[in-house]
Amino acid sequence: MCIFCKIVAKEIPGDIVFESIDVLAFNDLTPQAPTHVLIIPKWHHESAAELAAMAPTTLAELFTVADQIAKERELDGYRLAFNTGESAGQSVFHAHLHLLGGRPFAWPPG
């Protein structure tokens, strides 16, 4: 079982900021911005592409939840990112959407 599945199962703690039937959101342990929330499906899918193929409405909910959290935190802008594959920086192979905000971002990203 992956670390995110363990957070969903409440086997290990997470700083949870949102929970629905299909989605869980929690603050990142190593934040890269003042706001850095991970938004995940509760069911294990390795990547965003797999999630889109298997549960497209859950994928859409990840984006809705991200916007809701951004509004609650009064962010004037935010970045959303999926890392897919090790070479793109994915370290936990459970689909997760990064919500980053609270500071300016450069383009192109790193």
C-alpha positions in Angstrom: 0.0 0.0 0.0 1.4 3.4 -1.0 1.9 6.3 1.5 -1.1 8.2 0.1 -3.3 5.1 0.4 -2.2 4.9 4.1 -3.2 8.5 4.6 -6.6 7.8 3.1 -7.0 4.8 5.3 -5.9 6.9 8.3 -3.1 4.5 9.0 -0.7 7.4 9.1 -1.6 11.0 9.9 -2.0 13.7 7.3 -2.8 17.4 7.7 -6.1 17.0 6.0 -7.8 20.2 4.7 -10.7 18.6 2.7 -12.4 15.2 2.4 -15.3 13.9 0.3 -16.4 10.5 -0.7 -13.8 10.3 -3.6 -11.2 13.0 -2.8 -8.8 13.9 0.0 -6.6 17.0 0.2 -3.8 17.6 2.7 -0.9 20.0 3.2 2.3 18.8 1.7 5.0 17.8 4.2 7.7 19.6 2.2 5.9 22.7 0.9 7.4 24.5 -2.1 5.2 27.5 -1.6 3.2 29.1 1.3 0.2 27.1 0.1 1.1 23.6 -1.1 -1.8 21.2 -0.9 -1.9 17.7 -2.5 -5.3 16.7 -3.8 -5.7 13.0 -4.4 -8.3 10.4 -5.4 -9.1 8.1 -2.5 -8.8 5.1 -4.8 -5.3 4.3 -6.0 -4.5 5.3 -9.6 -0.8 5.6 -10.5 -1.1 8.7 -12.7 -3.4 11.4 -13.9 -3.8 9.7 -17.2 -4.9 6.5 -15.5 -7.3 8.5 -13.3 -8.8 10.2 -16.4 -9.3 6.9 -18.1 -10.8 5.1 -15.0 -12.6 7.9 -13.1 -13.0 11.1 -15.1 -15.5 12.6 -12.7 -13.0 12.2 -9.8 -10.3 13.9 -11.9 -12.7 16.8 -12.4 -13.4 16.9 -8.7 -9.7 17.3 -8.0 -9.7 20.6 -9.9 -13.0 21.8 -8.3 -11.5 21.1 -4.8 -8.3 22.9 -5.8 -10.3 26.0 -6.7 -12.3 25.8 -3.5 -9.2 25.6 -1.4 -7.6 28.5 -3.3 -10.7 30.6 -2.7 -10.8 29.7 1.0 -7.1 30.8 1.3 -7.8 33.9 -0.6 -5.1 33.2 -3.2 -4.9 35.8 -5.9 -3.5 33.2 -8.3 -2.3 29.6 -8.1 -0.6 26.9 -10.0 -1.8 23.3 -10.5 0.5 20.5 -11.5 0.6 16.8 -12.0 4.0 15.1 -12.1 3.8 12.0 -14.2 6.7 9.6 -14.1 10.0 9.6 -12.2 11.8 11.9 -14.7 9.0 14.5 -14.2 9.5 14.4 -10.4 6.7 12.0 -9.4 7.9 10.4 -6.2 4.7 8.8 -5.0 3.0 6.8 -7.7 -0.6 7.6 -6.7 -2.1 10.4 -8.8 -1.9 13.7 -7.0 -2.6 17.3 -8.0 -0.3 19.9 -6.5 -2.0 23.2 -5.6 0.7 25.9 -5.1 0.1 29.5 -4.3 1.0 32.4 -2.0 4.0 33.6 -3.9 4.9 34.6 -7.5 5.9 31.8 -9.9 8.2 32.0 -12.9 7.6 30.7 -16.3 8.7 28.3 -17.6 8.7 26.1 -14.5 11.8 24.3 -13.5 
